Amino acid sequence: MIKKIIKIIKKIIISILVLYGYNLATQSFNLNIPINIYTVLIITFFDGCGFLGLVAFYLLNFR
């Protein structure tokens, strides 16, 4: 049980770092995705596909 909790916490931290790195890389293009509980949970549960989905959603809806 403890191993699963630690694994989930690691994924949450990695998700936050991925969003922060993306925001740093694209701040000159003004393509920031907000770091909040919803975006972190999407990336945590859906991994890379969730991140790509968030980027595509943002580009299609807010550009």
PQR file of N, CA, C, O and H, with PARSE charges and radii, in Angstrom:
ATOM      1  N   MET A   1       0.817  -1.191   0.000 -0.4000 1.5000
ATOM      2  CA  MET A   1       0.000   0.000   0.000 -0.0000 2.0000
ATOM      3  C   MET A   1       0.864   1.259   0.000  0.5500 1.7000
ATOM      4  O   MET A   1       0.585   2.213  -0.727 -0.5500 1.4000
ATOM      5  N   ILE A   2       1.902   1.254   0.811 -0.4000 1.5000
ATOM      6  CA  ILE A   2       2.803   2.404   0.892 -0.0000 2.0000
ATOM      7  C   ILE A   2       3.526   2.599  -0.439  0.5500 1.7000
ATOM      8  O   ILE A   2       3.761   3.733  -0.855 -0.5500 1.4000
ATOM      9  H   ILE A   2       2.129   0.479   1.401  0.4000 1.0000
ATOM     10  N   LYS A   3       3.876   1.506  -1.105 -0.4000 1.5000
ATOM     11  CA  LYS A   3       4.568   1.615  -2.392 -0.0000 2.0000
ATOM     12  C   LYS A   3       3.686   2.299  -3.436  0.5500 1.7000
ATOM     13  O   LYS A   3       4.178   3.088  -4.243 -0.5500 1.4000
ATOM     14  H   LYS A   3       3.685   0.585  -0.766  0.4000 1.0000
ATOM     15  N   LYS A   4       2.393   2.002  -3.425 -0.4000 1.5000
ATOM     16  CA  LYS A   4       1.477   2.633  -4.372 -0.0000 2.0000
ATOM     17  C   LYS A   4       1.345   4.120  -4.095  0.5500 1.7000
ATOM     18  O   LYS A   4       1.299   4.923  -5.026 -0.5500 1.4000
ATOM     19  H   LYS A   4       1.993   1.361  -2.770  0.4000 1.0000
ATOM     20  N   ILE A   5       1.284   4.493  -2.823 -0.4000 1.5000
ATOM     21  CA  ILE A   5       1.176   5.907  -2.456 -0.0000 2.0000
ATOM     22  C   ILE A   5       2.420   6.662  -2.882  0.5500 1.7000
ATOM     23  O   ILE A   5       2.326   7.769  -3.412 -0.5500 1.4000
ATOM     24  H   ILE A   5       1.321   3.841  -2.066  0.4000 1.0000
ATOM     25  N   ILE A   6       3.584   6.071  -2.655 -0.4000 1.5000
ATOM     26  CA  ILE A   6       4.841   6.711  -3.057 -0.0000 2.0000
ATOM     27  C   ILE A   6       4.912   6.841  -4.578  0.5500 1.7000
ATOM     28  O   ILE A   6       5.385   7.855  -5.093 -0.5500 1.4000
ATOM     29  H   ILE A   6       3.660   5.172  -2.224  0.4000 1.0000
ATOM     30  N   LYS A   7       4.447   5.826  -5.292 -0.4000 1.5000
ATOM     31  CA  LYS A   7       4.443   5.877  -6.753 -0.0000 2.0000
ATOM     32  C   LYS A   7       3.532   7.002  -7.258  0.5500 1.7000
ATOM     33  O   LYS A   7       3.895   7.715  -8.193 -0.5500 1.4000
ATOM     34  H   LYS A   7       4.063   5.003  -4.874  0.4000 1.0000
ATOM     35  N   ILE A   8       2.366   7.164  -6.653 -0.4000 1.5000
ATOM     36  CA  ILE A   8       1.443   8.229  -7.053 -0.0000 2.0000
ATOM     37  C   ILE A   8       2.033   9.597  -6.744  0.5500 1.7000
ATOM     38  O   ILE A   8       1.901  10.519  -7.549 -0.5500 1.4000
ATOM     39  H   ILE A   8       2.071   6.585  -5.894  0.4000 1.0000
ATOM     40  N   ILE A   9       2.676   9.744  -5.601 -0.4000 1.5000
ATOM     41  CA  ILE A   9       3.299  11.021  -5.242 -0.0000 2.0000
ATOM     42  C   ILE A   9       4.416  11.366  -6.220  0.5500 1.7000
ATOM     43  O   ILE A   9       4.561  12.525  -6.610 -0.5500 1.4000
ATOM     44  H   ILE A   9       2.783   8.995  -4.947  0.4000 1.0000
ATOM     45  N   LYS A  10       5.205  10.374  -6.619 -0.4000 1.5000
ATOM     46  CA  LYS A  10       6.257  10.602  -7.609 -0.0000 2.0000
ATOM     47  C   LYS A  10       5.666  11.068  -8.938  0.5500 1.7000
ATOM     48  O   LYS A  10       6.198  11.982  -9.567 -0.5500 1.4000
ATOM     49  H   LYS A  10       5.087   9.433  -6.303  0.4000 1.0000
ATOM     50  N   LYS A  11       4.570  10.443  -9.366 -0.4000 1.5000
ATOM     51  CA  LYS A  11       3.939  10.830 -10.624 -0.0000 2.0000
ATOM     52  C   LYS A  11       3.382  12.249 -10.548  0.5500 1.7000
ATOM     53  O   LYS A  11       3.441  12.988 -11.531 -0.5500 1.4000
ATOM     54  H   LYS A  11       4.138   9.700  -8.855  0.4000 1.0000
ATOM     55  N   ILE A  12       2.841  12.638  -9.392 -0.4000 1.5000
ATOM     56  CA  ILE A  12       2.330  13.994  -9.220 -0.0000 2.0000
ATOM     57  C   ILE A  12       3.463  15.003  -9.322  0.5500 1.7000
ATOM     58  O   ILE A  12       3.319  16.034  -9.978 -0.5500 1.4000
ATOM     59  H   ILE A  12       2.793  12.038  -8.593  0.4000 1.0000
ATOM     60  N   ILE A  13       4.586  14.715  -8.678 -0.4000 1.5000
ATOM     61  CA  ILE A  13       5.731  15.626  -8.725 -0.0000 2.0000
ATOM     62  C   ILE A  13       6.276  15.735 -10.145  0.5500 1.7000
ATOM     63  O   ILE A  13       6.615  16.829 -10.597 -0.5500 1.4000
ATOM     64  H   ILE A  13       4.703  13.878  -8.145  0.4000 1.0000
ATOM     65  N   ILE A  14       6.361  14.614 -10.848 -0.4000 1.5000
ATOM     66  CA  ILE A  14       6.836  14.640 -12.230 -0.0000 2.0000
ATOM     67  C   ILE A  14       5.872  15.422 -13.113  0.5500 1.7000
ATOM     68  O   ILE A  14       6.307  16.148 -14.007 -0.5500 1.4000
ATOM     69  H   ILE A  14       6.085  13.726 -10.481  0.4000 1.0000
ATOM     70  N   SER A  15       4.579  15.286 -12.876 -0.4000 1.5000
ATOM     71  CA  SER A  15       3.587  16.035 -13.650 -0.0000 2.0000
ATOM     72  C   SER A  15       3.753  17.535 -13.460  0.5500 1.7000
ATOM     73  O   SER A  15       3.674  18.299 -14.422 -0.5500 1.4000
ATOM     74  H   SER A  15       4.225  14.697 -12.150  0.4000 1.0000
ATOM     75  N   ILE A  16       3.981  17.956 -12.229 -0.4000 1.5000
ATOM     76  CA  ILE A  16       4.190  19.379 -11.955 -0.0000 2.0000
ATOM     77  C   ILE A  16       5.448  19.874 -12.651  0.5500 1.7000
ATOM     78  O   ILE A  16       5.458  20.969 -13.213 -0.5500 1.4000
ATOM     79  H   ILE A  16       4.045  17.336 -11.447  0.4000 1.0000
ATOM     80  N   LEU A  17       6.506  19.077 -12.615 -0.4000 1.5000
ATOM     81  CA  LEU A  17       7.752  19.467 -13.274 -0.0000 2.0000
ATOM     82  C   LEU A  17       7.603  19.534 -14.791  0.5500 1.7000
ATOM     83  O   LEU A  17       8.173  20.419 -15.430 -0.5500 1.4000
ATOM     84  H   LEU A  17       6.498  18.188 -12.158  0.4000 1.0000
ATOM     85  N   VAL A  18       6.848  18.616 -15.368 -0.4000 1.5000
ATOM     86  CA  VAL A  18       6.615  18.638 -16.819 -0.0000 2.0000
ATOM     87  C   VAL A  18       5.851  19.894 -17.212  0.5500 1.7000
ATOM     88  O   VAL A  18       6.207  20.553 -18.189 -0.5500 1.4000
ATOM     89  H   VAL A  18       6.385  17.897 -14.849  0.4000 1.0000
ATOM     90  N   LEU A  19       4.804  20.235 -16.463 -0.4000 1.5000
ATOM     91  CA  LEU A  19       4.048  21.449 -16.761 -0.0000 2.0000
ATOM     92  C   LEU A  19       4.904  22.695 -16.590  0.5500 1.7000
ATOM     93  O   LEU A  19       4.832  23.618 -17.401 -0.5500 1.4000
ATOM     94  H   LEU A  19       4.514  19.700 -15.669  0.4000 1.0000
ATOM     95  N   TYR A  20       5.704  22.725 -15.549 -0.4000 1.5000
ATOM     96  CA  TYR A  20       6.573  23.878 -15.321 -0.0000 2.0000
ATOM     97  C   TYR A  20       7.602  24.012 -16.441  0.5500 1.7000
ATOM     98  O   TYR A  20       7.853  25.119 -16.917 -0.5500 1.4000
ATOM     99  H   TYR A  20       5.763  21.975 -14.890  0.4000 1.0000
ATOM    100  N   GLY A  21       8.198  22.900 -16.868 -0.4000 1.5000
ATOM    101  CA  GLY A  21       9.158  22.928 -17.968 -0.0000 2.0000
ATOM    102  C   GLY A  21       8.515  23.355 -19.271  0.5500 1.7000
ATOM    103  O   GLY A  21       9.105  24.116 -20.038 -0.5500 1.4000
ATOM    104  H   GLY A  21       7.994  22.000 -16.482  0.4000 1.0000
ATOM    105  N   TYR A  22       7.313  22.875 -19.528 -0.4000 1.5000
ATOM    106  CA  TYR A  22       6.594  23.291 -20.737 -0.0000 2.0000
ATOM    107  C   TYR A  22       6.320  24.794 -20.703  0.5500 1.7000
ATOM    108  O   TYR A  22       6.499  25.486 -21.706 -0.5500 1.4000
ATOM    109  H   TYR A  22       6.833  22.257 -18.905  0.4000 1.0000
ATOM    110  N   ASN A  23       5.888  25.292 -19.550 -0.4000 1.5000
ATOM    111  CA  ASN A  23       5.597  26.721 -19.430 -0.0000 2.0000
ATOM    112  C   ASN A  23       6.857  27.563 -19.598  0.5500 1.7000
ATOM    113  O   ASN A  23       6.801  28.648 -20.176 -0.5500 1.4000
ATOM    114  H   ASN A  23       5.743  24.730 -18.736  0.4000 1.0000
ATOM    115  N   LEU A  24       7.981  27.082 -19.106 -0.4000 1.5000
ATOM    116  CA  LEU A  24       9.235  27.805 -19.304 -0.0000 2.0000
ATOM    117  C   LEU A  24       9.641  27.819 -20.776  0.5500 1.7000
ATOM    118  O   LEU A  24      10.113  28.833 -21.291 -0.5500 1.4000
ATOM    119  H   LEU A  24       8.026  26.200 -18.636  0.4000 1.0000
ATOM    120  N   ALA A  25       9.451  26.685 -21.443 -0.4000 1.5000
ATOM    121  CA  ALA A  25       9.876  26.578 -22.841 -0.0000 2.0000
ATOM    122  C   ALA A  25       8.991  27.384 -23.784  0.5500 1.7000
ATOM    123  O   ALA A  25       9.461  27.839 -24.828 -0.5500 1.4000
ATOM    124  H   ALA A  25       9.067  25.862 -21.024  0.4000 1.0000
ATOM    125  N   THR A  26       7.724  27.568 -23.437 -0.4000 1.5000
ATOM    126  CA  THR A  26       6.803  28.229 -24.357 -0.0000 2.0000
ATOM    127  C   THR A  26       6.331  29.591 -23.872  0.5500 1.7000
ATOM    128  O   THR A  26       5.362  30.127 -24.410 -0.5500 1.4000
ATOM    129  H   THR A  26       7.343  27.198 -22.589  0.4000 1.0000
ATOM    130  N   GLN A  27       6.983  30.160 -22.879 -0.4000 1.5000
ATOM    131  CA  GLN A  27       6.524  31.454 -22.371 -0.0000 2.0000
ATOM    132  C   GLN A  27       6.717  32.570 -23.383  0.5500 1.7000
ATOM    133  O   GLN A  27       5.965  33.544 -23.359 -0.5500 1.4000
ATOM    134  H   GLN A  27       7.770  29.724 -22.442  0.4000 1.0000
ATOM    135  N   SER A  28       7.689  32.464 -24.263 -0.4000 1.5000
ATOM    136  CA  SER A  28       7.879  33.510 -25.273 -0.0000 2.0000
ATOM    137  C   SER A  28       6.778  33.467 -26.336  0.5500 1.7000
ATOM    138  O   SER A  28       6.518  34.474 -26.995 -0.5500 1.4000
ATOM    139  H   SER A  28       8.300  31.673 -24.283  0.4000 1.0000
ATOM    140  N   PHE A  29       6.133  32.318 -26.507 -0.4000 1.5000
ATOM    141  CA  PHE A  29       5.026  32.184 -27.455 -0.0000 2.0000
ATOM    142  C   PHE A  29       3.674  32.403 -26.800  0.5500 1.7000
ATOM    143  O   PHE A  29       2.641  32.356 -27.468 -0.5500 1.4000
ATOM    144  H   PHE A  29       6.344  31.500 -25.972  0.4000 1.0000
ATOM    145  N   ASN A  30       3.675  32.641 -25.497 -0.4000 1.5000
ATOM    146  CA  ASN A  30       2.462  32.856 -24.711 -0.0000 2.0000
ATOM    147  C   ASN A  30       1.518  31.651 -24.788  0.5500 1.7000
ATOM    148  O   ASN A  30       0.313  31.810 -24.980 -0.5500 1.4000
ATOM    149  H   ASN A  30       4.514  32.679 -24.954  0.4000 1.0000
ATOM    150  N   LEU A  31       2.073  30.461 -24.638 -0.4000 1.5000
ATOM    151  CA  LEU A  31       1.300  29.219 -24.677 -0.0000 2.0000
ATOM    152  C   LEU A  31       1.319  28.504 -23.329  0.5500 1.7000
ATOM    153  O   LEU A  31       1.501  27.288 -23.280 -0.5500 1.4000
ATOM    154  H   LEU A  31       3.052  30.332 -24.483  0.4000 1.0000
ATOM    155  N   ASN A  32       1.138  29.227 -22.259 -0.4000 1.5000
ATOM    156  CA  ASN A  32       1.217  28.644 -20.925 -0.0000 2.0000
ATOM    157  C   ASN A  32      -0.040  27.871 -20.570  0.5500 1.7000
ATOM    158  O   ASN A  32      -1.158  28.326 -20.813 -0.5500 1.4000
ATOM    159  H   ASN A  32       0.990  30.216 -22.298  0.4000 1.0000
ATOM    160  N   ILE A  33       0.161  26.703 -19.996 -0.4000 1.5000
ATOM    161  CA  ILE A  33      -0.930  25.906 -19.441 -0.0000 2.0000
ATOM    162  C   ILE A  33      -0.868  26.101 -17.932  0.5500 1.7000
ATOM    163  O   ILE A  33       0.188  25.890 -17.335 -0.5500 1.4000
ATOM    164  H   ILE A  33       1.069  26.334 -19.799  0.4000 1.0000
ATOM    165  N   PRO A  34      -1.968  26.496 -17.300 -0.5600 1.5000
ATOM    166  CA  PRO A  34      -1.918  26.750 -15.862  0.2800 2.0000
ATOM    167  C   PRO A  34      -1.627  25.473 -15.070  0.5500 1.7000
ATOM    168  O   PRO A  34      -2.082  24.386 -15.426 -0.5500 1.4000
ATOM    169  N   ILE A  35      -0.877  25.626 -14.013 -0.4000 1.5000
ATOM    170  CA  ILE A  35      -0.577  24.502 -13.130 -0.0000 2.0000
ATOM    171  C   ILE A  35      -1.610  24.534 -12.010  0.5500 1.7000
ATOM    172  O   ILE A  35      -1.499  25.319 -11.068 -0.5500 1.4000
ATOM    173  H   ILE A  35      -0.507  26.509 -13.724  0.4000 1.0000
ATOM    174  N   ASN A  36      -2.606  23.679 -12.125 -0.4000 1.5000
ATOM    175  CA  ASN A  36      -3.612  23.552 -11.080 -0.0000 2.0000
ATOM    176  C   ASN A  36      -3.923  22.079 -10.864  0.5500 1.7000
ATOM    177  O   ASN A  36      -3.343  21.215 -11.523 -0.5500 1.4000
ATOM    178  H   ASN A  36      -2.696  23.041 -12.890  0.4000 1.0000
ATOM    179  N   ILE A  37      -4.824  21.793  -9.955 -0.4000 1.5000
ATOM    180  CA  ILE A  37      -5.088  20.406  -9.580 -0.0000 2.0000
ATOM    181  C   ILE A  37      -5.618  19.583 -10.755  0.5500 1.7000
ATOM    182  O   ILE A  37      -5.314  18.395 -10.867 -0.5500 1.4000
ATOM    183  H   ILE A  37      -5.295  22.495  -9.420  0.4000 1.0000
ATOM    184  N   TYR A  38      -6.409  20.209 -11.633 -0.4000 1.5000
ATOM    185  CA  TYR A  38      -6.999  19.467 -12.745 -0.0000 2.0000
ATOM    186  C   TYR A  38      -5.947  19.068 -13.780  0.5500 1.7000
ATOM    187  O   TYR A  38      -5.922  17.922 -14.229 -0.5500 1.4000
ATOM    188  H   TYR A  38      -6.655  21.174 -11.542  0.4000 1.0000
ATOM    189  N   THR A  39      -5.092  19.994 -14.154 -0.4000 1.5000
ATOM    190  CA  THR A  39      -4.077  19.671 -15.155 -0.0000 2.0000
ATOM    191  C   THR A  39      -3.063  18.675 -14.598  0.5500 1.7000
ATOM    192  O   THR A  39      -2.601  17.791 -15.319 -0.5500 1.4000
ATOM    193  H   THR A  39      -5.112  20.925 -13.789  0.4000 1.0000
ATOM    194  N   VAL A  40      -2.721  18.815 -13.332 -0.4000 1.5000
ATOM    195  CA  VAL A  40      -1.775  17.872 -12.719 -0.0000 2.0000
ATOM    196  C   VAL A  40      -2.384  16.480 -12.656  0.5500 1.7000
ATOM    197  O   VAL A  40      -1.696  15.498 -12.936 -0.5500 1.4000
ATOM    198  H   VAL A  40      -3.096  19.534 -12.747  0.4000 1.0000
ATOM    199  N   LEU A  41      -3.649  16.372 -12.299 -0.4000 1.5000
ATOM    200  CA  LEU A  41      -4.286  15.057 -12.235 -0.0000 2.0000
ATOM    201  C   LEU A  41      -4.437  14.422 -13.611  0.5500 1.7000
ATOM    202  O   LEU A  41      -4.294  13.207 -13.748 -0.5500 1.4000
ATOM    203  H   LEU A  41      -4.208  17.169 -12.072  0.4000 1.0000
ATOM    204  N   ILE A  42      -4.723  15.221 -14.626 -0.4000 1.5000
ATOM    205  CA  ILE A  42      -4.824  14.677 -15.988 -0.0000 2.0000
ATOM    206  C   ILE A  42      -3.493  14.091 -16.421  0.5500 1.7000
ATOM    207  O   ILE A  42      -3.447  12.989 -16.967 -0.5500 1.4000
ATOM    208  H   ILE A  42      -4.839  16.208 -14.516  0.4000 1.0000
ATOM    209  N   ILE A  43      -2.412  14.818 -16.182 -0.4000 1.5000
ATOM    210  CA  ILE A  43      -1.096  14.310 -16.574 -0.0000 2.0000
ATOM    211  C   ILE A  43      -0.688  13.126 -15.694  0.5500 1.7000
ATOM    212  O   ILE A  43      -0.038  12.197 -16.173 -0.5500 1.4000
ATOM    213  H   ILE A  43      -2.449  15.714 -15.738  0.4000 1.0000
ATOM    214  N   THR A  44      -1.059  13.151 -14.423 -0.4000 1.5000
ATOM    215  CA  THR A  44      -0.713  12.053 -13.522 -0.0000 2.0000
ATOM    216  C   THR A  44      -1.375  10.751 -13.961  0.5500 1.7000
ATOM    217  O   THR A  44      -0.724   9.707 -13.988 -0.5500 1.4000
ATOM    218  H   THR A  44      -1.587  13.906 -14.034  0.4000 1.0000
ATOM    219  N   PHE A  45      -2.649  10.800 -14.303 -0.4000 1.5000
ATOM    220  CA  PHE A  45      -3.366   9.570 -14.639 -0.0000 2.0000
ATOM    221  C   PHE A  45      -3.175   9.124 -16.084  0.5500 1.7000
ATOM    222  O   PHE A  45      -3.206   7.925 -16.362 -0.5500 1.4000
ATOM    223  H   PHE A  45      -3.178  11.648 -14.281  0.4000 1.0000
ATOM    224  N   PHE A  46      -2.977  10.066 -17.013 -0.4000 1.5000
ATOM    225  CA  PHE A  46      -2.876   9.700 -18.429 -0.0000 2.0000
ATOM    226  C   PHE A  46      -1.471   9.852 -19.003  0.5500 1.7000
ATOM    227  O   PHE A  46      -1.281   9.673 -20.206 -0.5500 1.4000
ATOM    228  H   PHE A  46      -2.951  11.040 -16.787  0.4000 1.0000
ATOM    229  N   ASP A  47      -0.501  10.172 -18.184 -0.4000 1.5000
ATOM    230  CA  ASP A  47       0.905  10.278 -18.559 -0.0000 2.0000
ATOM    231  C   ASP A  47       1.121  11.171 -19.780  0.5500 1.7000
ATOM    232  O   ASP A  47       0.590  12.281 -19.835 -0.5500 1.4000
ATOM    233  H   ASP A  47      -0.655  10.318 -17.207  0.4000 1.0000
ATOM    234  N   GLY A  48       1.892  10.701 -20.753 -0.4000 1.5000
ATOM    235  CA  GLY A  48       2.243  11.505 -21.916 -0.0000 2.0000
ATOM    236  C   GLY A  48       1.052  11.840 -22.792  0.5500 1.7000
ATOM    237  O   GLY A  48       0.984  12.928 -23.363 -0.5500 1.4000
ATOM    238  H   GLY A  48       2.323   9.800 -20.708  0.4000 1.0000
ATOM    239  N   CYS A  49       0.116  10.915 -22.904 -0.4000 1.5000
ATOM    240  CA  CYS A  49      -1.082  11.179 -23.704 -0.0000 2.0000
ATOM    241  C   CYS A  49      -1.912  12.301 -23.088  0.5500 1.7000
ATOM    242  O   CYS A  49      -2.493  13.113 -23.807 -0.5500 1.4000
ATOM    243  H   CYS A  49       0.171  10.031 -22.440  0.4000 1.0000
ATOM    244  N   GLY A  50      -1.966  12.346 -21.777 -0.4000 1.5000
ATOM    245  CA  GLY A  50      -2.686  13.420 -21.105 -0.0000 2.0000
ATOM    246  C   GLY A  50      -2.041  14.768 -21.350  0.5500 1.7000
ATOM    247  O   GLY A  50      -2.731  15.766 -21.556 -0.5500 1.4000
ATOM    248  H   GLY A  50      -1.494  11.687 -21.193  0.4000 1.0000
ATOM    249  N   PHE A  51      -0.715  14.797 -21.327 -0.4000 1.5000
ATOM    250  CA  PHE A  51       0.006  16.047 -21.593 -0.0000 2.0000
ATOM    251  C   PHE A  51      -0.225  16.517 -23.019  0.5500 1.7000
ATOM    252  O   PHE A  51      -0.521  17.689 -23.253 -0.5500 1.4000
ATOM    253  H   PHE A  51      -0.155  13.986 -21.160  0.4000 1.0000
ATOM    254  N   LEU A  52      -0.090  15.609 -23.967 -0.4000 1.5000
ATOM    255  CA  LEU A  52      -0.325  15.971 -25.365 -0.0000 2.0000
ATOM    256  C   LEU A  52      -1.775  16.388 -25.594  0.5500 1.7000
ATOM    257  O   LEU A  52      -2.046  17.281 -26.397 -0.5500 1.4000
ATOM    258  H   LEU A  52       0.150  14.657 -23.777  0.4000 1.0000
ATOM    259  N   GLY A  53      -2.696  15.751 -24.897 -0.4000 1.5000
ATOM    260  CA  GLY A  53      -4.095  16.137 -24.996 -0.0000 2.0000
ATOM    261  C   GLY A  53      -4.338  17.534 -24.461  0.5500 1.7000
ATOM    262  O   GLY A  53      -5.103  18.298 -25.049 -0.5500 1.4000
ATOM    263  H   GLY A  53      -2.476  15.026 -24.245  0.4000 1.0000
ATOM    264  N   LEU A  54      -3.694  17.882 -23.344 -0.4000 1.5000
ATOM    265  CA  LEU A  54      -3.826  19.232 -22.792 -0.0000 2.0000
ATOM    266  C   LEU A  54      -3.262  20.275 -23.749  0.5500 1.7000
ATOM    267  O   LEU A  54      -3.864  21.330 -23.952 -0.5500 1.4000
ATOM    268  H   LEU A  54      -3.072  17.262 -22.865  0.4000 1.0000
ATOM    269  N   VAL A  55      -2.117  19.982 -24.331 -0.4000 1.5000
ATOM    270  CA  VAL A  55      -1.515  20.923 -25.280 -0.0000 2.0000
ATOM    271  C   VAL A  55      -2.418  21.097 -26.493  0.5500 1.7000
ATOM    272  O   VAL A  55      -2.644  22.222 -26.939 -0.5500 1.4000
ATOM    273  H   VAL A  55      -1.627  19.126 -24.166  0.4000 1.0000
ATOM    274  N   ALA A  56      -2.938  19.994 -27.032 -0.4000 1.5000
ATOM    275  CA  ALA A  56      -3.826  20.076 -28.190 -0.0000 2.0000
ATOM    276  C   ALA A  56      -5.110  20.820 -27.830  0.5500 1.7000
ATOM    277  O   ALA A  56      -5.582  21.648 -28.609 -0.5500 1.4000
ATOM    278  H   ALA A  56      -2.755  19.080 -26.669  0.4000 1.0000
ATOM    279  N   PHE A  57      -5.670  20.540 -26.680 -0.4000 1.5000
ATOM    280  CA  PHE A  57      -6.887  21.227 -26.241 -0.0000 2.0000
ATOM    281  C   PHE A  57      -6.648  22.719 -26.113  0.5500 1.7000
ATOM    282  O   PHE A  57      -7.476  23.526 -26.537 -0.5500 1.4000
ATOM    283  H   PHE A  57      -5.287  19.867 -26.046  0.4000 1.0000
ATOM    284  N   TYR A  58      -5.523  23.085 -25.532 -0.4000 1.5000
ATOM    285  CA  TYR A  58      -5.219  24.495 -25.369 -0.0000 2.0000
ATOM    286  C   TYR A  58      -5.035  25.180 -26.728  0.5500 1.7000
ATOM    287  O   TYR A  58      -5.549  26.277 -26.950 -0.5500 1.4000
ATOM    288  H   TYR A  58      -4.851  22.430 -25.187  0.4000 1.0000
ATOM    289  N   LEU A  59      -4.314  24.540 -27.613 -0.4000 1.5000
ATOM    290  CA  LEU A  59      -4.075  25.137 -28.930 -0.0000 2.0000
ATOM    291  C   LEU A  59      -5.344  25.280 -29.754  0.5500 1.7000
ATOM    292  O   LEU A  59      -5.512  26.261 -30.478 -0.5500 1.4000
ATOM    293  H   LEU A  59      -3.897  23.649 -27.432  0.4000 1.0000
ATOM    294  N   LEU A  60      -6.234  24.307 -29.644 -0.4000 1.5000
ATOM    295  CA  LEU A  60      -7.472  24.347 -30.439 -0.0000 2.0000
ATOM    296  C   LEU A  60      -8.505  25.307 -29.870  0.5500 1.7000
ATOM    297  O   LEU A  60      -9.290  25.886 -30.620 -0.5500 1.4000
ATOM    298  H   LEU A  60      -6.098  23.510 -29.056  0.4000 1.0000
ATOM    299  N   ASN A  61      -8.514  25.483 -28.560 -0.4000 1.5000
ATOM    300  CA  ASN A  61      -9.568  26.281 -27.948 -0.0000 2.0000
ATOM    301  C   ASN A  61      -9.174  27.704 -27.597  0.5500 1.7000
ATOM    302  O   ASN A  61     -10.035  28.583 -27.568 -0.5500 1.4000
ATOM    303  H   ASN A  61      -7.877  25.013 -27.950  0.4000 1.0000
ATOM    304  N   PHE A  62      -7.925  27.953 -27.334 -0.4000 1.5000
ATOM    305  CA  PHE A  62      -7.526  29.263 -26.838 -0.0000 2.0000
ATOM    306  C   PHE A  62      -6.631  30.027 -27.786  0.5500 1.7000
ATOM    307  O   PHE A  62      -6.052  31.035 -27.381 -0.5500 1.4000
ATOM    308  H   PHE A  62      -7.225  27.238 -27.358  0.4000 1.0000
ATOM    309  N   ARG A  63      -6.492  29.610 -28.993 -0.4000 1.5000
ATOM    310  CA  ARG A  63      -5.671  30.327 -29.976 -0.0000 2.0000
ATOM    311  C   ARG A  63      -6.515  30.979 -30.960  0.5500 1.7000
ATOM    312  O   ARG A  63      -6.009  31.634 -31.871 -0.5500 1.4000
ATOM    313  H   ARG A  63      -6.962  28.791 -29.322  0.4000 1.0000
TER
END
